Amino acid sequence: MSDQVNWFVIPSDNSVTSILSNNEPSYDLFNETVFQRLVYGEREYGINLVWEDPEPATPSIRFLAASGAPSAILYGERVAINVRGGGYLRYGEREYGINLKWSDEPVYEWRLLGNPSLVNTPVDIANPVGLYNTVANDYVFYDPRRYGINLKWLRDKGKFNSKPWYESVADALTGILDELGNFVFEIVNRAFGVVDFVLTFFGIMLPKRVRVRIVILRGADGRAIIADGRLPQRDLAAQKQELDDAIAVIKKCFREQLNTRVRAAGGVLVETLPFPAPQAALHVRCGTGAWREDFQEAGKYFRYNAATNRSQALLGYGAPITIFVVDDVEDKVGCSISLLSDYVVVDRVGMQSTKGAPEPRPTTPMHELGHACGLWHSWPALLHTGNLMKSGTPRGIILELYQRAIMRNSRHITFL
Ligand SMILES: [Zn+2]
């Protein structure tokens, strides 16, 4: 994701695929750095623009083509941008915040830009655009600043930030509190589950359930990491099969080894995120790298997009586990920071099967769920390839009694 091309134009009518000049606001400008839309709102410093969550709401933006043509707006064409409640945006110097002002009349000093080769073709709303101002000769992009809305001209990148030192501290603090909470929840839930833990050792496993969701990230090119809708038919079918196979392994292992049924978290088993993910979330590290990233941009993104439910806010009982399908896990194919988070990551390779393995379908997603439920690479597991917690592939899906007891005792695997 480049800095200058980080806006999505989202139509209120999702059957629309292009941008038309409108009399009424019928679009939103969504910034993919902050996952929020731009709307009119009063603030103490700078232009009255604020960020708002993209939940279904009255659309805020309308575009007017300088040509007055009713046809779809083209890349590079001069347009005016109107914000509901504010007016038309134009370049104008200010003492505080980005140099933008309001105009009552349309000001055609903007261009929507994408790949340079696309100039004069209709803007494709499936891809991000840059907001280019012809007076400033620059792009508007997201960048934190001390005064006014967090927007800047690209040439001002990194300036005017007496950077919210408190912001990065807040991100880290959120991460630490989240991990601490998860750790406490884990201990409390495990203490309460001690009877089931002992019973499992004697081979008695009463039916339990687990809530799981697979969330597929989108790359910087806007394509889903797996099963992108624009793939040729044959590749798409093959990748959908990989997903189905991974899900089948998860269901089979939970059912046969743990007497646990897999539920779709919040009724959604597989979700593809609508916008490209930040680079930090697409390429993740494992080990202490993953733990550190949990406090940074990647962790923030994963927590924001993870499946949640109400009970987890209380004690973590029955918290869903989210499997993020990312582009690459450095030197590995999957990763979990164990009990400390409710998400795991698996990369493109981790979604593929291993030929000749005891379990021929992809086992990495299930293996990472094992980690999230408290299992580690323990030595008996390393000895036979049939065990789920063998560190590399090929592996199977078998769990030893003690592994079953530990997993079933996790706060993610519950009776209710
Ligand atoms: Zn592992």
Boltz pocket constraint, residues with backbone or C-beta under 6 A from the ligand:
constraints:
  - pocket:
      binder: B
      contacts: [[A, 367], [A, 371], [A, 377], [A, 389], [A, 390], [A, 391]]
      max_distance: 6.0
